[in-house]
Amino acid sequence: MKYQVLAYAETRGTATMYETDDYNTAKGWLVGYVRDGFGGWEEFLINNADGEPQSSFDEYGWTHY
């Protein structure tokens, strides 16, 4: 199964930032990415291969679905 880390910002739209076969690897990559700030993005989503959201991360922290 493939997981995608998507980034979203109202002014920039949506972009695929990272893909992996492992959910925990996706979460780890995202934690490393946001360690120094959001890079202009407002929210990040981790989706599974079917496009279903598994979790999101924003200024308030993690939300798991």
N, C-alpha and C positions, 0 to 999 in steps of 0.2 A: 504494500500500500504506500502511496506517495502522499507526503504532506507538503503544503505550500505555506510560506510565510508571506502574507500580503500586507502592504503598507497603504494607508489612506490619509489623505489630507484634502480638505475642501478645495484648496487652491491648486492642488496638484493631481487630484484624481487618485487612482489606484495603481499600484505597481507590484509585481511579483519580486520579492527580495531574495528568496531562498527556497530550495526544494530538497527534500530528503525522504528516505524510506522509513524513518523512525521519528515518532512524535517527540520523544524526549530530546533528540538531537535538534529538532526544530525549536523547541523551547530554549535549549541551551544556546543556540545561535542567537535567538532573539534577545536573551538576557545579555549576552556579550555586546550585541549591537546597541542596545539602549543604555548601556553602562555610562557612556559619555554624552547622553542626550538622545533626543528623538530624531535628530537630523532633518528637522522640518516637517516630519510626519506627525499626525495627530493620534492615530490608532493603528494597531497591528492585529492581524487575524491569522490564526493557524487553521487551515482547512484540510480535510482529508481528500482522498482521490475523487470522491463523489461531489466535492465542492461544499460539503457540510462543515460549518464552523465547529471546531473543537474547543478553542479558547480564543480570548482576545486580551490585549494589553493596551492600556492607555494611561493617562496621567493619574488615574485612581488605582491602578494595579491590575491584577489578573481577574478575568471572568472566565469560568469554565462552563461549557454547555453539556 
